[in-house]
Amino acid sequence: MKVKKNHRKQSSLGEAGPSIQMKYNVSSHKADESTSSSKKPYVSAYKRAQLVYERIQQDKKHAAEQRRIEMAKREEALLSYMSTKKKMDKALKKRTKKGQPKLGAQVEVLLEKIQKRMSK
């Protein structure tokens, strides 16, 4: 069994390739050290925990405010719906002295429904 040798030509870097890369790594490391002066100041664990707690509290307040606004909108919509429904039911329940339904009231209810649908 013969082992084939790889007869590729060495690149122009040859043996110098890794050493050049090493020089770049060292220089990039030195560049990192020069930028270390612009790093954020050290924050103690207590201060970090306090900041996290404050952020969580702000998130909770924001969520509570959103829920309150949503609840107010829902309540307003429900009141509007209930008043409209009560008005319609009252008109439909109108009767004559003999107990017959008043058709004029029913026509008014239907007219309002049609107008509301057309305005949308």
HELIX and SHEET records of a PDB file:
HELIX    1   1 ALA A   16  THR A   35  1                                  20    
HELIX    2   2 SER A   36  SER A   38  5                                   3    
HELIX    3   3 ALA A   45  LEU A   92  1                                  48    
HELIX    4   4 LEU A  103  SER A  119  1                                  17    
END                                                                             
